[in-house]
Amino acid sequence: MKFNKDTTIGEVLKADKKNAEILQGFGFHCFGCPMSQMETLEEGAEVHEVDLDFLLKKLNKED
């Protein structure tokens, strides 16, 4: 699965549990929160003041 700005955090975690480590590295920590399952990567990046393009590169393993 290729992730994009509209992918939800829940979808990222469902695709591969190891993605949690990447998200945690960007300051995403509340995976148990029901809202995080519906929140998009774009929304999360905005809340956590993260560069969305860089986050997507890491999740899509585009080093």
Backbone atoms as SQL, in Angstrom:
CREATE TABLE atoms (id INTEGER PRIMARY KEY, chain TEXT, resi INTEGER, resn TEXT, atom TEXT, x REAL, y REAL, z REAL);
INSERT INTO atoms VALUES
  (1, 'A', 1, 'MET', 'N', 0.844, -1.186, 0.000),
  (2, 'A', 1, 'MET', 'CA', 0.000, 0.000, 0.000),
  (3, 'A', 1, 'MET', 'C', 0.880, 1.237, 0.000),
  (4, 'A', 2, 'LYS', 'N', 0.597, 2.159, -0.889),
  (5, 'A', 2, 'LYS', 'CA', 1.311, 3.432, -0.923),
  (6, 'A', 2, 'LYS', 'C', 0.481, 4.451, -0.145),
  (7, 'A', 3, 'PHE', 'N', 1.123, 5.074, 0.823),
  (8, 'A', 3, 'PHE', 'CA', 0.429, 6.036, 1.669),
  (9, 'A', 3, 'PHE', 'C', 0.439, 7.416, 1.032),
  (10, 'A', 4, 'ASN', 'N', -0.628, 8.179, 1.297),
  (11, 'A', 4, 'ASN', 'CA', -0.715, 9.563, 0.833),
  (12, 'A', 4, 'ASN', 'C', -1.328, 10.413, 1.936),
  (13, 'A', 5, 'LYS', 'N', -1.510, 11.692, 1.663),
  (14, 'A', 5, 'LYS', 'CA', -1.972, 12.632, 2.694),
  (15, 'A', 5, 'LYS', 'C', -3.355, 12.277, 3.243),
  (16, 'A', 6, 'ASP', 'N', -4.146, 11.546, 2.462),
  (17, 'A', 6, 'ASP', 'CA', -5.498, 11.194, 2.881),
  (18, 'A', 6, 'ASP', 'C', -5.595, 9.832, 3.577),
  (19, 'A', 7, 'THR', 'N', -4.475, 9.124, 3.675),
  (20, 'A', 7, 'THR', 'CA', -4.451, 7.844, 4.382),
  (21, 'A', 7, 'THR', 'C', -4.653, 8.113, 5.869),
  (22, 'A', 8, 'THR', 'N', -5.491, 7.317, 6.511),
  (23, 'A', 8, 'THR', 'CA', -5.699, 7.517, 7.945),
  (24, 'A', 8, 'THR', 'C', -4.573, 6.838, 8.737),
  (25, 'A', 9, 'ILE', 'N', -4.380, 7.323, 9.934),
  (26, 'A', 9, 'ILE', 'CA', -3.378, 6.731, 10.815),
  (27, 'A', 9, 'ILE', 'C', -3.742, 5.272, 11.080),
  (28, 'A', 10, 'GLY', 'N', -5.029, 4.994, 11.213),
  (29, 'A', 10, 'GLY', 'CA', -5.489, 3.623, 11.409),
  (30, 'A', 10, 'GLY', 'C', -5.076, 2.713, 10.261),
  (31, 'A', 11, 'GLU', 'N', -5.179, 3.204, 9.027),
  (32, 'A', 11, 'GLU', 'CA', -4.782, 2.416, 7.861),
  (33, 'A', 11, 'GLU', 'C', -3.277, 2.164, 7.851),
  (34, 'A', 12, 'VAL', 'N', -2.515, 3.166, 8.250),
  (35, 'A', 12, 'VAL', 'CA', -1.052, 3.019, 8.306),
  (36, 'A', 12, 'VAL', 'C', -0.673, 1.927, 9.295),
  (37, 'A', 13, 'LEU', 'N', -1.307, 1.938, 10.458),
  (38, 'A', 13, 'LEU', 'CA', -1.000, 0.951, 11.490),
  (39, 'A', 13, 'LEU', 'C', -1.483, -0.445, 11.094),
  (40, 'A', 14, 'LYS', 'N', -2.622, -0.505, 10.430),
  (41, 'A', 14, 'LYS', 'CA', -3.166, -1.790, 9.992),
  (42, 'A', 14, 'LYS', 'C', -2.277, -2.427, 8.915),
  (43, 'A', 15, 'ALA', 'N', -1.681, -1.602, 8.060),
  (44, 'A', 15, 'ALA', 'CA', -0.842, -2.102, 6.974),
  (45, 'A', 15, 'ALA', 'C', 0.401, -2.795, 7.508),
  (46, 'A', 16, 'ASP', 'N', 0.978, -2.243, 8.586),
  (47, 'A', 16, 'ASP', 'CA', 2.192, -2.834, 9.162),
  (48, 'A', 16, 'ASP', 'C', 2.399, -2.240, 10.551),
  (49, 'A', 17, 'LYS', 'N', 2.398, -3.084, 11.553),
  (50, 'A', 17, 'LYS', 'CA', 2.565, -2.620, 12.948),
  (51, 'A', 17, 'LYS', 'C', 3.885, -1.876, 13.140),
  (52, 'A', 18, 'LYS', 'N', 4.886, -2.171, 12.319),
  (53, 'A', 18, 'LYS', 'CA', 6.177, -1.492, 12.439),
  (54, 'A', 18, 'LYS', 'C', 6.079, -0.009, 12.081),
  (55, 'A', 19, 'ASN', 'N', 5.021, 0.382, 11.393),
  (56, 'A', 19, 'ASN', 'CA', 4.840, 1.789, 11.063),
  (57, 'A', 19, 'ASN', 'C', 4.639, 2.642, 12.310),
  (58, 'A', 20, 'ALA', 'N', 4.231, 2.006, 13.406),
  (59, 'A', 20, 'ALA', 'CA', 4.062, 2.736, 14.665),
  (60, 'A', 20, 'ALA', 'C', 5.377, 3.372, 15.088),
  (61, 'A', 21, 'GLU', 'N', 6.485, 2.676, 14.870),
  (62, 'A', 21, 'GLU', 'CA', 7.800, 3.225, 15.235),
  (63, 'A', 21, 'GLU', 'C', 8.106, 4.486, 14.435),
  (64, 'A', 22, 'ILE', 'N', 7.772, 4.464, 13.165),
  (65, 'A', 22, 'ILE', 'CA', 8.015, 5.641, 12.316),
  (66, 'A', 22, 'ILE', 'C', 7.158, 6.798, 12.806),
  (67, 'A', 23, 'LEU', 'N', 5.885, 6.528, 13.039),
  (68, 'A', 23, 'LEU', 'CA', 4.986, 7.597, 13.506),
  (69, 'A', 23, 'LEU', 'C', 5.435, 8.152, 14.850),
  (70, 'A', 24, 'GLN', 'N', 5.867, 7.268, 15.750),
  (71, 'A', 24, 'GLN', 'CA', 6.334, 7.732, 17.058),
  (72, 'A', 24, 'GLN', 'C', 7.547, 8.640, 16.904),
  (73, 'A', 25, 'GLY', 'N', 8.400, 8.344, 15.939),
  (74, 'A', 25, 'GLY', 'CA', 9.567, 9.182, 15.690),
  (75, 'A', 25, 'GLY', 'C', 9.202, 10.596, 15.261),
  (76, 'A', 26, 'PHE', 'N', 7.990, 10.755, 14.756),
  (77, 'A', 26, 'PHE', 'CA', 7.504, 12.067, 14.337),
  (78, 'A', 26, 'PHE', 'C', 6.597, 12.702, 15.396),
  (79, 'A', 27, 'GLY', 'N', 6.511, 12.072, 16.566),
  (80, 'A', 27, 'GLY', 'CA', 5.732, 12.652, 17.663),
  (81, 'A', 27, 'GLY', 'C', 4.296, 12.177, 17.752),
  (82, 'A', 28, 'PHE', 'N', 3.920, 11.197, 16.931),
  (83, 'A', 28, 'PHE', 'CA', 2.580, 10.631, 16.996),
  (84, 'A', 28, 'PHE', 'C', 2.604, 9.543, 18.076),
  (85, 'A', 29, 'HIS', 'N', 1.851, 9.742, 19.156),
  (86, 'A', 29, 'HIS', 'CA', 1.924, 8.793, 20.261),
  (87, 'A', 29, 'HIS', 'C', 0.578, 8.240, 20.710),
  (88, 'A', 30, 'CYS', 'N', -0.512, 8.857, 20.352),
  (89, 'A', 30, 'CYS', 'CA', -1.803, 8.433, 20.922),
  (90, 'A', 30, 'CYS', 'C', -2.564, 7.520, 19.958),
  (91, 'A', 31, 'PHE', 'N', -1.988, 6.328, 19.700),
  (92, 'A', 31, 'PHE', 'CA', -2.623, 5.387, 18.783),
  (93, 'A', 31, 'PHE', 'C', -3.892, 4.776, 19.362),
  (94, 'A', 32, 'GLY', 'N', -4.021, 4.782, 20.672),
  (95, 'A', 32, 'GLY', 'CA', -5.204, 4.217, 21.311),
  (96, 'A', 32, 'GLY', 'C', -6.402, 5.147, 21.245),
  (97, 'A', 33, 'CYS', 'N', -6.169, 6.391, 20.929),
  (98, 'A', 33, 'CYS', 'CA', -7.243, 7.386, 20.849),
  (99, 'A', 33, 'CYS', 'C', -8.145, 7.065, 19.654),
  (100, 'A', 34, 'PRO', 'N', -9.447, 6.982, 19.853),
  (101, 'A', 34, 'PRO', 'CA', -10.348, 6.665, 18.742),
  (102, 'A', 34, 'PRO', 'C', -10.225, 7.641, 17.566),
  (103, 'A', 35, 'MET', 'N', -9.970, 8.903, 17.841),
  (104, 'A', 35, 'MET', 'CA', -9.854, 9.886, 16.759),
  (105, 'A', 35, 'MET', 'C', -8.645, 9.604, 15.883),
  (106, 'A', 36, 'SER', 'N', -7.583, 9.069, 16.455),
  (107, 'A', 36, 'SER', 'CA', -6.382, 8.833, 15.660),
  (108, 'A', 36, 'SER', 'C', -6.639, 7.805, 14.569),
  (109, 'A', 37, 'GLN', 'N', -7.592, 6.926, 14.775),
  (110, 'A', 37, 'GLN', 'CA', -7.899, 5.914, 13.771),
  (111, 'A', 37, 'GLN', 'C', -8.550, 6.526, 12.535),
  (112, 'A', 38, 'MET', 'N', -9.206, 7.670, 12.704),
  (113, 'A', 38, 'MET', 'CA', -9.885, 8.339, 11.594),
  (114, 'A', 38, 'MET', 'C', -9.111, 9.547, 11.073),
  (115, 'A', 39, 'GLU', 'N', -8.120, 9.990, 11.817),
  (116, 'A', 39, 'GLU', 'CA', -7.336, 11.164, 11.440),
  (117, 'A', 39, 'GLU', 'C', -6.424, 10.827, 10.266),
  (118, 'A', 40, 'THR', 'N', -6.352, 11.730, 9.291),
  (119, 'A', 40, 'THR', 'CA', -5.472, 11.498, 8.147),
  (120, 'A', 40, 'THR', 'C', -4.044, 11.883, 8.499),
  (121, 'A', 41, 'LEU', 'N', -3.124, 11.395, 7.688),
  (122, 'A', 41, 'LEU', 'CA', -1.716, 11.761, 7.890),
  (123, 'A', 41, 'LEU', 'C', -1.543, 13.273, 7.747),
  (124, 'A', 42, 'GLU', 'N', -2.273, 13.877, 6.838),
  (125, 'A', 42, 'GLU', 'CA', -2.176, 15.329, 6.669),
  (126, 'A', 42, 'GLU', 'C', -2.620, 16.057, 7.936),
  (127, 'A', 43, 'GLU', 'N', -3.726, 15.625, 8.521),
  (128, 'A', 43, 'GLU', 'CA', -4.216, 16.249, 9.758),
  (129, 'A', 43, 'GLU', 'C', -3.238, 16.037, 10.900),
  (130, 'A', 44, 'GLY', 'N', -2.717, 14.828, 11.023),
  (131, 'A', 44, 'GLY', 'CA', -1.755, 14.534, 12.083),
  (132, 'A', 44, 'GLY', 'C', -0.480, 15.334, 11.928),
  (133, 'A', 45, 'ALA', 'N', -0.009, 15.461, 10.696),
  (134, 'A', 45, 'ALA', 'CA', 1.214, 16.231, 10.445),
  (135, 'A', 45, 'ALA', 'C', 1.015, 17.698, 10.823),
  (136, 'A', 46, 'GLU', 'N', -0.168, 18.212, 10.537),
  (137, 'A', 46, 'GLU', 'CA', -0.446, 19.603, 10.878),
  (138, 'A', 46, 'GLU', 'C', -0.471, 19.801, 12.389),
  (139, 'A', 47, 'VAL', 'N', -1.134, 18.909, 13.095),
  (140, 'A', 47, 'VAL', 'CA', -1.240, 19.007, 14.560),
  (141, 'A', 47, 'VAL', 'C', 0.132, 18.885, 15.217),
  (142, 'A', 48, 'HIS', 'N', 0.965, 17.992, 14.685),
  (143, 'A', 48, 'HIS', 'CA', 2.271, 17.732, 15.284),
  (144, 'A', 48, 'HIS', 'C', 3.398, 18.547, 14.642),
  (145, 'A', 49, 'GLU', 'N', 3.023, 19.468, 13.747),
  (146, 'A', 49, 'GLU', 'CA', 3.988, 20.350, 13.069),
  (147, 'A', 49, 'GLU', 'C', 5.110, 19.547, 12.418),
  (148, 'A', 50, 'VAL', 'N', 4.700, 18.570, 11.619),
  (149, 'A', 50, 'VAL', 'CA', 5.621, 17.663, 10.937),
  (150, 'A', 50, 'VAL', 'C', 5.574, 17.941, 9.442),
  (151, 'A', 51, 'ASP', 'N', 6.713, 17.810, 8.776),
  (152, 'A', 51, 'ASP', 'CA', 6.782, 17.943, 7.320),
  (153, 'A', 51, 'ASP', 'C', 6.098, 16.717, 6.708),
  (154, 'A', 52, 'LEU', 'N', 4.928, 16.914, 6.127),
  (155, 'A', 52, 'LEU', 'CA', 4.135, 15.817, 5.590),
  (156, 'A', 52, 'LEU', 'C', 4.875, 15.048, 4.500),
  (157, 'A', 53, 'ASP', 'N', 5.552, 15.745, 3.615),
  (158, 'A', 53, 'ASP', 'CA', 6.279, 15.071, 2.534),
  (159, 'A', 53, 'ASP', 'C', 7.364, 14.148, 3.084),
  (160, 'A', 54, 'PHE', 'N', 8.081, 14.610, 4.102),
  (161, 'A', 54, 'PHE', 'CA', 9.133, 13.787, 4.712),
  (162, 'A', 54, 'PHE', 'C', 8.529, 12.567, 5.402),
  (163, 'A', 55, 'LEU', 'N', 7.418, 12.766, 6.113),
  (164, 'A', 55, 'LEU', 'CA', 6.724, 11.663, 6.773),
  (165, 'A', 55, 'LEU', 'C', 6.286, 10.618, 5.745),
  (166, 'A', 56, 'LEU', 'N', 5.712, 11.065, 4.646),
  (167, 'A', 56, 'LEU', 'CA', 5.263, 10.133, 3.608),
  (168, 'A', 56, 'LEU', 'C', 6.438, 9.371, 2.989),
  (169, 'A', 57, 'LYS', 'N', 7.557, 10.046, 2.801),
  (170, 'A', 57, 'LYS', 'CA', 8.743, 9.361, 2.270),
  (171, 'A', 57, 'LYS', 'C', 9.190, 8.241, 3.198),
  (172, 'A', 58, 'LYS', 'N', 9.188, 8.510, 4.489),
  (173, 'A', 58, 'LYS', 'CA', 9.606, 7.494, 5.463),
  (174, 'A', 58, 'LYS', 'C', 8.611, 6.323, 5.499),
  (175, 'A', 59, 'LEU', 'N', 7.309, 6.630, 5.512),
  (176, 'A', 59, 'LEU', 'CA', 6.313, 5.562, 5.552),
  (177, 'A', 59, 'LEU', 'C', 6.311, 4.729, 4.275),
  (178, 'A', 60, 'ASN', 'N', 6.573, 5.389, 3.149),
  (179, 'A', 60, 'ASN', 'CA', 6.590, 4.696, 1.857),
  (180, 'A', 60, 'ASN', 'C', 7.977, 4.122, 1.544),
  (181, 'A', 61, 'LYS', 'N', 8.875, 4.260, 2.520),
  (182, 'A', 61, 'LYS', 'CA', 10.238, 3.725, 2.418),
  (183, 'A', 61, 'LYS', 'C', 10.957, 4.211, 1.163),
  (184, 'A', 62, 'GLU', 'N', 10.842, 5.534, 0.958),
  (185, 'A', 62, 'GLU', 'CA', 11.509, 6.193, -0.183),
  (186, 'A', 62, 'GLU', 'C', 12.725, 6.966, 0.303),
  (187, 'A', 63, 'ASP', 'N', 13.644, 6.288, 0.924),
  (188, 'A', 63, 'ASP', 'CA', 14.828, 6.962, 1.471),
  (189, 'A', 63, 'ASP', 'C', 15.497, 7.671, 0.379);
